Amino acid sequence: YAKDTVRTCKFIVRQSKFRHVFGQAAKAEQSYDDIRVSKVTWDSSFCAVNPKFLAVIVESSGGGAFLVLPLSKVGRVDKNYPLVIGHSGPVLDIDWCPHNDNILASGSEDTTTMVWQIPDHTPCRPISEPIVVLEGHSKRVGIVKWHPTARNILLTAGSDNLIIIWNVGTGEPLITMDDHPDLIYNVSWNYNGSLFCTTCKDRRLRVCDPRKREVVAERLSPHEGIRPMRAIFTKEGNIFTTGFTRMSQRELGLWDPTNFEEPIALLELDTSNGVLLPFYDPDTSMVYLCGKGDSSIRYFEITEEPPYVHYLSTYSSKEPQRGMGFMPKRGVDVSKCEIARLFKLHERKCEPIIMTVPRKSDLFQDDLYPDTVGPDPALEPEEWLDGRDEDPILISLRDGYVPPKSRELKVSKKNVLDSRPAPRRSLSAVDGSSLPKLVEEIQSLKATVLSQEKRICDLENKLSKYTNGTV
């Protein structure tokens, strides 16, 4: 009888190496304190993170600002720490470039998108000069999303219901789509960036092919409630959604975009009213659900066997979250069997939450860490625009990942000067032969100023070490 019971139990308990994943908040001294997180009413995550930096949208007077900290700069943030301050209205969304850890895009209520180069060293003064300003929307820009595999391709969505895809390297809009009759809630690229899906206030889930400039599939009301939905592509090409039932219960679903009639899975959760932000890890097929205003993070595993979306566990805490950042896999600590790291925004601080698979061995765990998406783009912008698709270039995490030094993003604006009328030459105009000398002198002076600024920063850092008694 006992043998029969054991045999039956084997069939009941689902085998998964992620069944025992547990979440743990970092120690107090490993948090980032005294950050005035933005109070703007917009359902974005307010936080973006990569293996080098943490960026948080913050409260600021007279325009929009966000804070960028090196990951190592834990503890209390000085109230005079330099912010990134180029926007004239509140910042609504930020996104790190997947192919350059020093490049970040920001969308704002001022209708512009700005792309920033963040220096490796701590700046001495606020950063106010973006590399490029992208102007094409007539209302606020609430969504910015880098392309997963093509260099310098950025998608923006605004409250003018437009989606614009840009080549950041030239500052040009490449594709504009006006298929949405109402506010766009979110946008998600698929694994190789050939398609993206959107959710919209008109309660439709759409799959768009940007290069054909058309909606290739859509589904009315994947969730029957009228509150905002979210949708993300899985690695296999299915779409994971979060939304609300007609009775305002939170719900999640899994859909096959080639057959939108019936969901693969539909699961009711609870009656909280915060929008569920999904964060997806393609290496483990796990999805982490973080509700704004919730104090918990639920996580699920998506598989090919029924019921397809498997509840794993919940990380619970006392404090509600204002937003959340999700570290790319190359930024986790493989020596501690860490499979995900989230950055939870409180009202005045940011707290890392580490998700771990308990293992006794200190050796590299091949089964937990398949090759993951690396920092190199698989395509140039022109190749992608011409219709080519490539999966992301993968790297091994066996020896850990060390982020490279800062690489400058060069923007060469095409036709900006060609389209302007030629200036009238006055008698006092500069002689043409001296123009190259002037340009050379300006460049030389710029280089001198930059090197002096870096020297000042180095000296100030050294001085602060002496005054703090660390040297």
Salt bridges, closest charged atoms under 4 A:
ASP4 OD1 - ARG7 NH1 3.14
ASP34 OD2 - ARG76 NE 3.06
ASP34 OD1 - ARG348 NH2 3.94
ASP101 OD1 - ARG330 NH2 3.03
GLU109 OE1 - ARG140 NH1 3.69
ASP110 OD2 - HIS87 ND1 3.07
ASP120 OD1 - LYS52 NZ 2.97
ASP160 OD1 - HIS137 ND1 3.16
ASP202 OD2 - ARG206 NH2 2.59
GLU218 OE1 - ARG204 NH1 3.40
GLU218 OE1 - ARG206 NE 3.87
GLU224 OE1 - ARG246 NH2 3.37
GLU251 OE1 - HIS223 ND1 2.90
ASP270 OD1 - ARG250 NE 2.84
ASP270 OD2 - ARG298 NH2 2.57
ASP281 OD2 - LYS329 NZ 2.86
ASP283 OD2 - LYS329 NZ 3.63
ASP294 OD2 - ARG250 NH2 2.62
GLU301 OE1 - ARG14 NH2 3.07
ASP333 OD2 - LYS336 NZ 3.76
GLU338 OE2 - ARG341 NE 2.71
GLU351 OE1 - HIS346 NE2 2.96
ASP366 OD2 - ARG398 NH2 2.55
ASP367 OD2 - ARG359 NH2 2.84
GLU380 OE2 - ARG151 NH2 2.94
GLU383 OE2 - ARG388 NH1 2.66
ASP389 OD1 - ARG211 NH2 2.63
GLU390 OE2 - ARG388 NH2 3.28
GLU453 OE2 - ARG125 NH1 2.65
ASP458 OD2 - LYS454 NZ 3.63
